[in-house]
């Protein structure tokens, strides 16, 4: 039930502005997308396991629901990454 929007709503509790929290999330998404293949290779995951984890545990579409307009591009990043992996995987 975790959602990125909840993290953004709580940013002030961690002394972060919304913009700072969005920038951190963008960096995390970039790193997940960039490192996915090498991490899976290091973990010796079978293609089936990679597929099961990608888009379900990592970059799950539900996690990106409810983002405001200022953070909607994060959902688009995740959607694009899932679509690319589906074509390649």
Buried (B, 14 or more C-beta within 10 A) or exposed (E): EEBBBEBBBEBEEEEBEBEEBBEBBBEEBEEBBEEBEEBBEEEEBEEEEBBEBBBEEBBBEEBBEBBEEEBEEBBEBBBEBBEEBEEEE
